[in-house]
C-alpha cells in the first residue's frame, strides 16, 4: 500500500484521490447511473477534499501560524484561521 511520507506528499495524495472520485462522478452522470450511487461517489469527492483541507490547515498551524505567533502577529494568525472555520459552516 502507498504511504505518503511528508506533508506535501500527503496533501497531493488526497487531491489525487479526490480527482479520481470526481472523474468517476462525471462518468456516472454521463452514463446516467443511479442517482444514489452518484451521490455516494460525490460524497467521496467531498470527503477527500475535506481531508486535504485538514492536512493543509494542520500544516499551516504548525508552520505559518506558529511563526506568526512567535513574531508577535498572533492576533492576525488567529483571525485568519477563524475565517477559514467560518467558511466551513
N, C-alpha and C positions, 0 to 999 in steps of 0.2 A: 504494500500500500504506500502511496506517495505521502511523504511527511515534509511539508514546507519547513524550512529552517529559520529564517529570520522574518521579521515583521512584514517587510515589503513582499516577500515571497508568499506569506500567508494571506495578505490582502489581495495580491494578484490571483492567487488560487481561488479565493472566494468570488472574485469578479468573473473569473473564467467559469466557475460553476454556475453563476447567475446567467452568464451568456449562453451556456449550454441549455439551461432550462428555458430561457427566452426563445431560443431557436426552436425548441420543441413546442412551445406555446404557439408560435407563429405557424408552424406546420400543422398543428392540430386545428387551428382556426381555419386555415386554408382547406384542410380536408374535412371540415365541418364535423369534427368529432364531438362526442357527447359533452354538453356544457359543463357538467360537474367535473369531468376529467380535465377539461381546460382550466377550470378554476383551481383545481388541486395543483396543476403544474404552475399556474400563475402564482399561487401561494408559495411554491418552492422558490421561484424567482425572488419574490419579496423577502423571503427568509434569508436567502443567500446575500442579498443586498444589505439587509439589516446587520447580518453578521460581519460583513465587510465594514460597514459604518462603525460598528462596535470596536473592531480592531483599529481602525483609523483613529477613533476618539481615544481609545486607551493609549495608543502611541503618542498622540498629541498631549495628553495629560502627563505622560512620563517624560516627555521631552520639552516641547514648546511651552506648555503651561508651567511646568516646573521651572524652566529657565526664566520665564516672565516673573514668577513669584520671587525667585532669588534676586532678581534685578529690580525689585520694587514696583513691578507692574501687575501685582496680584489682582487688584480690583478689575483691571482690564481683562485679564485672563478668565476670571470668574464670569464676567458679563458675556464674554464670547462663548463660553461653554454653555451658559444658561440659555443663550439664544438658540443654540443647537437643540437643546431639550425642548424649548417652546415650539420649535418647528416640527418636532416628532409627534406631538399630540394632535 
